Amino acid sequence: MLTAEDIEAIQQRIVELQIEHRDLDQVIDKLTTTPDYDQLQMRRLKKRKLQLKDTITLLEMRLIPDIPA
């Protein structure tokens, strides 16, 4: 069972990760507008963005209480 402090910490972490995810989105958009962008860097940024999304999803799932069948 999560305590109120645990829930607050998880929610704060979700917000931080969402901000980083949004920032990466902007960086990726900016990079794609330049004609000779680094494709390796782009792949790394997209991979990091996916990792962030997965982590956000996992944290959000921790906040949802289990419903007994």
PDB file with SEQRES, HELIX, SHEET and CRYST1 records, atoms N, CA, C and O in Angstrom:
SEQRES   1 A   69  MET LEU THR ALA GLU ASP ILE GLU ALA ILE GLN GLN ARG          
SEQRES   2 A   69  ILE VAL GLU LEU GLN ILE GLU HIS ARG ASP LEU ASP GLN          
SEQRES   3 A   69  VAL ILE ASP LYS LEU THR THR THR PRO ASP TYR ASP GLN          
SEQRES   4 A   69  LEU GLN MET ARG ARG LEU LYS LYS ARG LYS LEU GLN LEU          
SEQRES   5 A   69  LYS ASP THR ILE THR LEU LEU GLU MET ARG LEU ILE PRO          
SEQRES   6 A   69  ASP ILE PRO ALA                                              
HELIX    1 AA1 ALA A    4  THR A   33  1                                  30    
HELIX    2 AA2 GLN A   39  LEU A   63  1                                  25    
CRYST1    1.000    1.000    1.000  90.00  90.00  90.00 P 1           1          
ATOM      1  N   MET A   1       0.842  -1.185   0.000  1.00  0.00           N  
ATOM      2  CA  MET A   1       0.000   0.000   0.000  1.00  0.00           C  
ATOM      3  C   MET A   1       0.890   1.251   0.000  1.00  0.00           C  
ATOM      4  O   MET A   1       1.853   1.348   0.760  1.00  0.00           O  
ATOM      5  N   LEU A   2       0.550   2.176  -0.845  1.00  0.00           N  
ATOM      6  CA  LEU A   2       1.332   3.409  -0.953  1.00  0.00           C  
ATOM      7  C   LEU A   2       0.881   4.426   0.089  1.00  0.00           C  
ATOM      8  O   LEU A   2      -0.310   4.579   0.357  1.00  0.00           O  
ATOM      9  N   THR A   3       1.850   5.112   0.665  1.00  0.00           N  
ATOM     10  CA  THR A   3       1.529   6.180   1.604  1.00  0.00           C  
ATOM     11  C   THR A   3       1.279   7.465   0.820  1.00  0.00           C  
ATOM     12  O   THR A   3       1.548   7.535  -0.379  1.00  0.00           O  
ATOM     13  N   ALA A   4       0.770   8.463   1.498  1.00  0.00           N  
ATOM     14  CA  ALA A   4       0.512   9.758   0.856  1.00  0.00           C  
ATOM     15  C   ALA A   4       1.814  10.358   0.322  1.00  0.00           C  
ATOM     16  O   ALA A   4       1.826  10.988  -0.736  1.00  0.00           O  
ATOM     17  N   GLU A   5       2.907  10.158   1.058  1.00  0.00           N  
ATOM     18  CA  GLU A   5       4.209  10.677   0.617  1.00  0.00           C  
ATOM     19  C   GLU A   5       4.685   9.955  -0.644  1.00  0.00           C  
ATOM     20  O   GLU A   5       5.252  10.569  -1.548  1.00  0.00           O  
ATOM     21  N   ASP A   6       4.444   8.632  -0.689  1.00  0.00           N  
ATOM     22  CA  ASP A   6       4.816   7.859  -1.878  1.00  0.00           C  
ATOM     23  C   ASP A   6       4.050   8.352  -3.099  1.00  0.00           C  
ATOM     24  O   ASP A   6       4.623   8.548  -4.172  1.00  0.00           O  
ATOM     25  N   ILE A   7       2.758   8.549  -2.921  1.00  0.00           N  
ATOM     26  CA  ILE A   7       1.911   9.015  -4.023  1.00  0.00           C  
ATOM     27  C   ILE A   7       2.365  10.376  -4.513  1.00  0.00           C  
ATOM     28  O   ILE A   7       2.439  10.622  -5.717  1.00  0.00           O  
ATOM     29  N   GLU A   8       2.667  11.256  -3.576  1.00  0.00           N  
ATOM     30  CA  GLU A   8       3.120  12.603  -3.941  1.00  0.00           C  
ATOM     31  C   GLU A   8       4.457  12.545  -4.681  1.00  0.00           C  
ATOM     32  O   GLU A   8       4.658  13.268  -5.657  1.00  0.00           O  
ATOM     33  N   ALA A   9       5.365  11.692  -4.221  1.00  0.00           N  
ATOM     34  CA  ALA A   9       6.669  11.555  -4.877  1.00  0.00           C  
ATOM     35  C   ALA A   9       6.508  10.995  -6.288  1.00  0.00           C  
ATOM     36  O   ALA A   9       7.173  11.453  -7.217  1.00  0.00           O  
ATOM     37  N   ILE A  10       5.641  10.019  -6.450  1.00  0.00           N  
ATOM     38  CA  ILE A  10       5.401   9.431  -7.771  1.00  0.00           C  
ATOM     39  C   ILE A  10       4.790  10.468  -8.700  1.00  0.00           C  
ATOM     40  O   ILE A  10       5.201  10.582  -9.855  1.00  0.00           O  
ATOM     41  N   GLN A  11       3.812  11.227  -8.211  1.00  0.00           N  
ATOM     42  CA  GLN A  11       3.181  12.260  -9.033  1.00  0.00           C  
ATOM     43  C   GLN A  11       4.189  13.323  -9.447  1.00  0.00           C  
ATOM     44  O   GLN A  11       4.167  13.791 -10.585  1.00  0.00           O  
ATOM     45  N   GLN A  12       5.074  13.708  -8.528  1.00  0.00           N  
ATOM     46  CA  GLN A  12       6.094  14.706  -8.841  1.00  0.00           C  
ATOM     47  C   GLN A  12       7.051  14.167  -9.903  1.00  0.00           C  
ATOM     48  O   GLN A  12       7.431  14.892 -10.823  1.00  0.00           O  
ATOM     49  N   ARG A  13       7.435  12.915  -9.779  1.00  0.00           N  
ATOM     50  CA  ARG A  13       8.338  12.296 -10.745  1.00  0.00           C  
ATOM     51  C   ARG A  13       7.677  12.214 -12.128  1.00  0.00           C  
ATOM     52  O   ARG A  13       8.334  12.427 -13.147  1.00  0.00           O  
ATOM     53  N   ILE A  14       6.388  11.907 -12.156  1.00  0.00           N  
ATOM     54  CA  ILE A  14       5.652  11.860 -13.424  1.00  0.00           C  
ATOM     55  C   ILE A  14       5.689  13.223 -14.103  1.00  0.00           C  
ATOM     56  O   ILE A  14       5.920  13.312 -15.309  1.00  0.00           O  
ATOM     57  N   VAL A  15       5.465  14.273 -13.340  1.00  0.00           N  
ATOM     58  CA  VAL A  15       5.481  15.634 -13.897  1.00  0.00           C  
ATOM     59  C   VAL A  15       6.869  15.946 -14.472  1.00  0.00           C  
ATOM     60  O   VAL A  15       6.983  16.490 -15.570  1.00  0.00           O  
ATOM     61  N   GLU A  16       7.916  15.598 -13.724  1.00  0.00           N  
ATOM     62  CA  GLU A  16       9.274  15.853 -14.199  1.00  0.00           C  
ATOM     63  C   GLU A  16       9.550  15.113 -15.510  1.00  0.00           C  
ATOM     64  O   GLU A  16      10.125  15.673 -16.443  1.00  0.00           O  
ATOM     65  N   LEU A  17       9.133  13.859 -15.563  1.00  0.00           N  
ATOM     66  CA  LEU A  17       9.362  13.063 -16.772  1.00  0.00           C  
ATOM     67  C   LEU A  17       8.541  13.583 -17.950  1.00  0.00           C  
ATOM     68  O   LEU A  17       9.009  13.567 -19.088  1.00  0.00           O  
ATOM     69  N   GLN A  18       7.320  14.042 -17.681  1.00  0.00           N  
ATOM     70  CA  GLN A  18       6.493  14.605 -18.747  1.00  0.00           C  
ATOM     71  C   GLN A  18       7.120  15.872 -19.323  1.00  0.00           C  
ATOM     72  O   GLN A  18       7.061  16.105 -20.531  1.00  0.00           O  
ATOM     73  N   ILE A  19       7.714  16.676 -18.469  1.00  0.00           N  
ATOM     74  CA  ILE A  19       8.389  17.894 -18.930  1.00  0.00           C  
ATOM     75  C   ILE A  19       9.585  17.523 -19.806  1.00  0.00           C  
ATOM     76  O   ILE A  19       9.787  18.108 -20.870  1.00  0.00           O  
ATOM     77  N   GLU A  20      10.378  16.546 -19.352  1.00  0.00           N  
ATOM     78  CA  GLU A  20      11.527  16.109 -20.149  1.00  0.00           C  
ATOM     79  C   GLU A  20      11.068  15.526 -21.486  1.00  0.00           C  
ATOM     80  O   GLU A  20      11.705  15.756 -22.514  1.00  0.00           O  
ATOM     81  N   HIS A  21       9.973  14.778 -21.476  1.00  0.00           N  
ATOM     82  CA  HIS A  21       9.413  14.188 -22.694  1.00  0.00           C  
ATOM     83  C   HIS A  21       9.011  15.290 -23.674  1.00  0.00           C  
ATOM     84  O   HIS A  21       9.304  15.211 -24.867  1.00  0.00           O  
ATOM     85  N   ARG A  22       8.339  16.311 -23.159  1.00  0.00           N  
ATOM     86  CA  ARG A  22       7.913  17.435 -23.996  1.00  0.00           C  
ATOM     87  C   ARG A  22       9.123  18.178 -24.563  1.00  0.00           C  
ATOM     88  O   ARG A  22       9.131  18.566 -25.732  1.00  0.00           O  
ATOM     89  N   ASP A  23      10.144  18.372 -23.723  1.00  0.00           N  
ATOM     90  CA  ASP A  23      11.355  19.057 -24.176  1.00  0.00           C  
ATOM     91  C   ASP A  23      12.047  18.274 -25.289  1.00  0.00           C  
ATOM     92  O   ASP A  23      12.510  18.854 -26.271  1.00  0.00           O  
ATOM     93  N   LEU A  24      12.114  16.959 -25.127  1.00  0.00           N  
ATOM     94  CA  LEU A  24      12.714  16.124 -26.165  1.00  0.00           C  
ATOM     95  C   LEU A  24      11.927  16.224 -27.463  1.00  0.00           C  
ATOM     96  O   LEU A  24      12.505  16.250 -28.550  1.00  0.00           O  
ATOM     97  N   ASP A  25      10.626  16.279 -27.343  1.00  0.00           N  
ATOM     98  CA  ASP A  25       9.775  16.431 -28.517  1.00  0.00           C  
ATOM     99  C   ASP A  25      10.141  17.706 -29.285  1.00  0.00           C  
ATOM    100  O   ASP A  25      10.232  17.694 -30.513  1.00  0.00           O  
ATOM    101  N   GLN A  26      10.347  18.784 -28.564  1.00  0.00           N  
ATOM    102  CA  GLN A  26      10.709  20.050 -29.200  1.00  0.00           C  
ATOM    103  C   GLN A  26      12.090  19.971 -29.846  1.00  0.00           C  
ATOM    104  O   GLN A  26      12.296  20.492 -30.943  1.00  0.00           O  
ATOM    105  N   VAL A  27      13.038  19.321 -29.166  1.00  0.00           N  
ATOM    106  CA  VAL A  27      14.384  19.184 -29.726  1.00  0.00           C  
ATOM    107  C   VAL A  27      14.340  18.352 -31.003  1.00  0.00           C  
ATOM    108  O   VAL A  27      14.990  18.691 -31.992  1.00  0.00           O  
ATOM    109  N   ILE A  28      13.580  17.274 -30.980  1.00  0.00           N  
ATOM    110  CA  ILE A  28      13.456  16.416 -32.160  1.00  0.00           C  
ATOM    111  C   ILE A  28      12.823  17.192 -33.315  1.00  0.00           C  
ATOM    112  O   ILE A  28      13.278  17.091 -34.454  1.00  0.00           O  
ATOM    113  N   ASP A  29      11.785  17.956 -33.026  1.00  0.00           N  
ATOM    114  CA  ASP A  29      11.147  18.769 -34.068  1.00  0.00           C  
ATOM    115  C   ASP A  29      12.125  19.773 -34.664  1.00  0.00           C  
ATOM    116  O   ASP A  29      12.159  19.976 -35.878  1.00  0.00           O  
ATOM    117  N   LYS A  30      12.918  20.397 -33.802  1.00  0.00           N  
ATOM    118  CA  LYS A  30      13.888  21.379 -34.273  1.00  0.00           C  
ATOM    119  C   LYS A  30      14.958  20.726 -35.136  1.00  0.00           C  
ATOM    120  O   LYS A  30      15.357  21.268 -36.167  1.00  0.00           O  
ATOM    121  N   LEU A  31      15.419  19.553 -34.704  1.00  0.00           N  
ATOM    122  CA  LEU A  31      16.453  18.856 -35.457  1.00  0.00           C  
ATOM    123  C   LEU A  31      15.982  18.464 -36.847  1.00  0.00           C  
ATOM    124  O   LEU A  31      16.746  18.538 -37.809  1.00  0.00           O  
ATOM    125  N   THR A  32      14.735  18.049 -36.954  1.00  0.00           N  
ATOM    126  CA  THR A  32      14.233  17.605 -38.253  1.00  0.00           C  
ATOM    127  C   THR A  32      14.094  18.753 -39.249  1.00  0.00           C  
ATOM    128  O   THR A  32      13.993  18.514 -40.453  1.00  0.00           O  
ATOM    129  N   THR A  33      14.088  19.984 -38.770  1.00  0.00           N  
ATOM    130  CA  THR A  33      13.991  21.123 -39.685  1.00  0.00           C  
ATOM    131  C   THR A  33      15.341  21.472 -40.300  1.00  0.00           C  
ATOM    132  O   THR A  33      15.398  22.180 -41.305  1.00  0.00           O  
ATOM    133  N   THR A  34      16.435  20.979 -39.702  1.00  0.00           N  
ATOM    134  CA  THR A  34      17.753  21.227 -40.281  1.00  0.00           C  
ATOM    135  C   THR A  34      18.045  20.150 -41.321  1.00  0.00           C  
ATOM    136  O   THR A  34      17.807  18.968 -41.073  1.00  0.00           O  
ATOM    137  N   PRO A  35      18.556  20.547 -42.475  1.00  0.00           N  
ATOM    138  CA  PRO A  35      18.725  19.591 -43.572  1.00  0.00           C  
ATOM    139  C   PRO A  35      19.737  18.469 -43.297  1.00  0.00           C  
ATOM    140  O   PRO A  35      19.560  17.352 -43.784  1.00  0.00           O  
ATOM    141  N   ASP A  36      20.772  18.746 -42.539  1.00  0.00           N  
ATOM    142  CA  ASP A  36      21.814  17.724 -42.335  1.00  0.00           C  
ATOM    143  C   ASP A  36      21.950  17.349 -40.862  1.00  0.00           C  
ATOM    144  O   ASP A  36      23.037  17.429 -40.289  1.00  0.00           O  
ATOM    145  N   TYR A  37      20.838  16.939 -40.256  1.00  0.00           N  
ATOM    146  CA  TYR A  37      20.872  16.572 -38.839  1.00  0.00           C  
ATOM    147  C   TYR A  37      21.545  15.219 -38.647  1.00  0.00           C  
ATOM    148  O   TYR A  37      21.581  14.394 -39.560  1.00  0.00           O  
ATOM    149  N   ASP A  38      22.070  15.005 -37.459  1.00  0.00           N  
ATOM    150  CA  ASP A  38      22.765  13.770 -37.102  1.00  0.00           C  
ATOM    151  C   ASP A  38      21.743  12.672 -36.830  1.00  0.00           C  
ATOM    152  O   ASP A  38      20.991  12.746 -35.858  1.00  0.00           O  
ATOM    153  N   GLN A  39      21.714  11.661 -37.683  1.00  0.00           N  
ATOM    154  CA  GLN A  39      20.720  10.600 -37.553  1.00  0.00           C  
ATOM    155  C   GLN A  39      20.937   9.750 -36.302  1.00  0.00           C  
ATOM    156  O   GLN A  39      19.975   9.268 -35.705  1.00  0.00           O  
ATOM    157  N   LEU A  40      22.186   9.566 -35.908  1.00  0.00           N  
ATOM    158  CA  LEU A  40      22.469   8.809 -34.686  1.00  0.00           C  
ATOM    159  C   LEU A  40      21.930   9.548 -33.464  1.00  0.00           C  
ATOM    160  O   LEU A  40      21.322   8.948 -32.577  1.00  0.00           O  
ATOM    161  N   GLN A  41      22.159  10.835 -33.434  1.00  0.00           N  
ATOM    162  CA  GLN A  41      21.636  11.645 -32.329  1.00  0.00           C  
ATOM    163  C   GLN A  41      20.111  11.586 -32.306  1.00  0.00           C  
ATOM    164  O   GLN A  41      19.497  11.495 -31.243  1.00  0.00           O  
ATOM    165  N   MET A  42      19.509  11.639 -33.492  1.00  0.00           N  
ATOM    166  CA  MET A  42      18.051  11.580 -33.583  1.00  0.00           C  
ATOM    167  C   MET A  42      17.533  10.253 -33.032  1.00  0.00           C  
ATOM    168  O   MET A  42      16.562  10.235 -32.276  1.00  0.00           O  
ATOM    169  N   ARG A  43      18.170   9.148 -33.402  1.00  0.00           N  
ATOM    170  CA  ARG A  43      17.755   7.838 -32.891  1.00  0.00           C  
ATOM    171  C   ARG A  43      17.877   7.778 -31.379  1.00  0.00           C  
ATOM    172  O   ARG A  43      17.006   7.227 -30.706  1.00  0.00           O  
ATOM    173  N   ARG A  44      18.948   8.340 -30.844  1.00  0.00           N  
ATOM    174  CA  ARG A  44      19.144   8.346 -29.386  1.00  0.00           C  
ATOM    175  C   ARG A  44      18.074   9.169 -28.687  1.00  0.00           C  
ATOM    176  O   ARG A  44      17.558   8.773 -27.642  1.00  0.00           O  
ATOM    177  N   LEU A  45      17.748  10.306 -29.265  1.00  0.00           N  
ATOM    178  CA  LEU A  45      16.716  11.164 -28.662  1.00  0.00           C  
ATOM    179  C   LEU A  45      15.357  10.463 -28.688  1.00  0.00           C  
ATOM    180  O   LEU A  45      14.609  10.506 -27.711  1.00  0.00           O  
ATOM    181  N   LYS A  46      15.048   9.823 -29.807  1.00  0.00           N  
ATOM    182  CA  LYS A  46      13.765   9.114 -29.913  1.00  0.00           C  
ATOM    183  C   LYS A  46      13.711   7.927 -28.955  1.00  0.00           C  
ATOM    184  O   LYS A  46      12.668   7.642 -28.368  1.00  0.00           O  
ATOM    185  N   LYS A  47      14.832   7.242 -28.801  1.00  0.00           N  
ATOM    186  CA  LYS A  47      14.884   6.113 -27.869  1.00  0.00           C  
ATOM    187  C   LYS A  47      14.672   6.608 -26.441  1.00  0.00           C  
ATOM    188  O   LYS A  47      13.927   6.001 -25.671  1.00  0.00           O  
ATOM    189  N   ARG A  48      15.328   7.711 -26.093  1.00  0.00           N  
ATOM    190  CA  ARG A  48      15.160   8.286 -24.752  1.00  0.00           C  
ATOM    191  C   ARG A  48      13.711   8.705 -24.533  1.00  0.00           C  
ATOM    192  O   ARG A  48      13.159   8.509 -23.450  1.00  0.00           O  
ATOM    193  N   LYS A  49      13.104   9.276 -25.554  1.00  0.00           N  
ATOM    194  CA  LYS A  49      11.706   9.704 -25.457  1.00  0.00           C  
ATOM    195  C   LYS A  49      10.794   8.504 -25.195  1.00  0.00           C  
ATOM    196  O   LYS A  49       9.879   8.588 -24.376  1.00  0.00           O  
ATOM    197  N   LEU A  50      11.039   7.394 -25.883  1.00  0.00           N  
ATOM    198  CA  LEU A  50      10.253   6.177 -25.655  1.00  0.00           C  
ATOM    199  C   LEU A  50      10.465   5.624 -24.247  1.00  0.00           C  
ATOM    200  O   LEU A  50       9.519   5.160 -23.610  1.00  0.00           O  
ATOM    201  N   GLN A  51      11.708   5.674 -23.764  1.00  0.00           N  
ATOM    202  CA  GLN A  51      11.995   5.217 -22.404  1.00  0.00           C  
ATOM    203  C   GLN A  51      11.240   6.060 -21.385  1.00  0.00           C  
ATOM    204  O   GLN A  51      10.700   5.539 -20.410  1.00  0.00           O  
ATOM    205  N   LEU A  52      11.210   7.355 -21.621  1.00  0.00           N  
ATOM    206  CA  LEU A  52      10.484   8.251 -20.716  1.00  0.00           C  
ATOM    207  C   LEU A  52       8.998   7.903 -20.704  1.00  0.00           C  
ATOM    208  O   LEU A  52       8.380   7.835 -19.641  1.00  0.00           O  
ATOM    209  N   LYS A  53       8.434   7.685 -21.878  1.00  0.00           N  
ATOM    210  CA  LYS A  53       7.014   7.355 -21.975  1.00  0.00           C  
ATOM    211  C   LYS A  53       6.708   6.055 -21.232  1.00  0.00           C  
ATOM    212  O   LYS A  53       5.707   5.960 -20.523  1.00  0.00           O  
ATOM    213  N   ASP A  54       7.570   5.064 -21.398  1.00  0.00           N  
ATOM    214  CA  ASP A  54       7.380   3.788 -20.696  1.00  0.00           C  
ATOM    215  C   ASP A  54       7.455   3.973 -19.179  1.00  0.00           C  
ATOM    216  O   ASP A  54       6.653   3.402 -18.439  1.00  0.00           O  
ATOM    217  N   THR A  55       8.407   4.761 -18.727  1.00  0.00           N  
ATOM    218  CA  THR A  55       8.558   5.012 -17.295  1.00  0.00           C  
ATOM    219  C   THR A  55       7.348   5.754 -16.747  1.00  0.00           C  
ATOM    220  O   THR A  55       6.864   5.438 -15.660  1.00  0.00           O  
ATOM    221  N   ILE A  56       6.860   6.734 -17.490  1.00  0.00           N  
ATOM    222  CA  ILE A  56       5.668   7.479 -17.071  1.00  0.00           C  
ATOM    223  C   ILE A  56       4.486   6.525 -16.933  1.00  0.00           C  
ATOM    224  O   ILE A  56       3.745   6.584 -15.952  1.00  0.00           O  
ATOM    225  N   THR A  57       4.316   5.651 -17.915  1.00  0.00           N  
ATOM    226  CA  THR A  57       3.209   4.689 -17.885  1.00  0.00           C  
ATOM    227  C   THR A  57       3.307   3.767 -16.670  1.00  0.00           C  
ATOM    228  O   THR A  57       2.311   3.516 -15.991  1.00  0.00           O  
ATOM    229  N   LEU A  58       4.510   3.268 -16.402  1.00  0.00           N  
ATOM    230  CA  LEU A  58       4.700   2.393 -15.241  1.00  0.00           C  
ATOM    231  C   LEU A  58       4.382   3.111 -13.930  1.00  0.00           C  
ATOM    232  O   LEU A  58       3.751   2.544 -13.038  1.00  0.00           O  
ATOM    233  N   LEU A  59       4.820   4.353 -13.825  1.00  0.00           N  
ATOM    234  CA  LEU A  59       4.546   5.116 -12.600  1.00  0.00           C  
ATOM    235  C   LEU A  59       3.053   5.390 -12.449  1.00  0.00           C  
ATOM    236  O   LEU A  59       2.512   5.313 -11.347  1.00  0.00           O  
ATOM    237  N   GLU A  60       2.388   5.712 -13.561  1.00  0.00           N  
ATOM    238  CA  GLU A  60       0.948   5.953 -13.507  1.00  0.00           C  
ATOM    239  C   GLU A  60       0.199   4.690 -13.090  1.00  0.00           C  
ATOM    240  O   GLU A  60      -0.796   4.762 -12.369  1.00  0.00           O  
ATOM    241  N   MET A  61       0.679   3.541 -13.542  1.00  0.00           N  
ATOM    242  CA  MET A  61       0.039   2.284 -13.171  1.00  0.00           C  
ATOM    243  C   MET A  61       0.201   2.004 -11.674  1.00  0.00           C  
ATOM    244  O   MET A  61      -0.669   1.387 -11.059  1.00  0.00           O  
ATOM    245  N   ARG A  62       1.301   2.454 -11.096  1.00  0.00           N  
ATOM    246  CA  ARG A  62       1.503   2.264  -9.643  1.00  0.00           C  
ATOM    247  C   ARG A  62       0.481   3.062  -8.830  1.00  0.00           C  
ATOM    248  O   ARG A  62       0.145   2.695  -7.704  1.00  0.00           O  
ATOM    249  N   LEU A  63      -0.009   4.157  -9.416  1.00  0.00           N  
ATOM    250  CA  LEU A  63      -0.959   5.003  -8.695  1.00  0.00           C  
ATOM    251  C   LEU A  63      -2.383   4.452  -8.747  1.00  0.00           C  
ATOM    252  O   LEU A  63      -3.235   4.839  -7.947  1.00  0.00           O  
ATOM    253  N   ILE A  64      -2.635   3.543  -9.696  1.00  0.00           N  
ATOM    254  CA  ILE A  64      -3.982   2.972  -9.827  1.00  0.00           C  
ATOM    255  C   ILE A  64      -4.095   1.779  -8.883  1.00  0.00           C  
ATOM    256  O   ILE A  64      -3.329   0.823  -8.999  1.00  0.00           O  
ATOM    257  N   PRO A  65      -5.036   1.829  -7.958  1.00  0.00           N  
ATOM    258  CA  PRO A  65      -5.170   0.712  -7.007  1.00  0.00           C  
ATOM    259  C   PRO A  65      -5.642  -0.548  -7.707  1.00  0.00           C  
ATOM    260  O   PRO A  65      -6.402  -0.498  -8.675  1.00  0.00           O  
ATOM    261  N   ASP A  66      -5.173  -1.687  -7.194  1.00  0.00           N  
ATOM    262  CA  ASP A  66      -5.611  -2.971  -7.737  1.00  0.00           C  
ATOM    263  C   ASP A  66      -7.074  -3.189  -7.375  1.00  0.00           C  
ATOM    264  O   ASP A  66      -7.485  -2.960  -6.238  1.00  0.00           O  
ATOM    265  N   ILE A  67      -7.853  -3.633  -8.354  1.00  0.00           N  
ATOM    266  CA  ILE A  67      -9.277  -3.906  -8.121  1.00  0.00           C  
ATOM    267  C   ILE A  67      -9.441  -5.414  -8.003  1.00  0.00           C  
ATOM    268  O   ILE A  67      -9.124  -6.149  -8.938  1.00  0.00           O  
ATOM    269  N   PRO A  68      -9.933  -5.880  -6.860  1.00  0.00           N  
ATOM    270  CA  PRO A  68     -10.104  -7.328  -6.704  1.00  0.00           C  
ATOM    271  C   PRO A  68     -11.151  -7.874  -7.693  1.00  0.00           C  
ATOM    272  O   PRO A  68     -12.154  -7.224  -7.988  1.00  0.00           O  
ATOM    273  N   ALA A  69     -10.887  -9.059  -8.179  1.00  0.00           N  
ATOM    274  CA  ALA A  69     -11.799  -9.670  -9.157  1.00  0.00           C  
ATOM    275  C   ALA A  69     -13.046 -10.205  -8.479  1.00  0.00           C  
ATOM    276  O   ALA A  69     -13.924 -10.752  -9.146  1.00  0.00           O  
TER     277      ALA A  69                                                      
END                                                                             
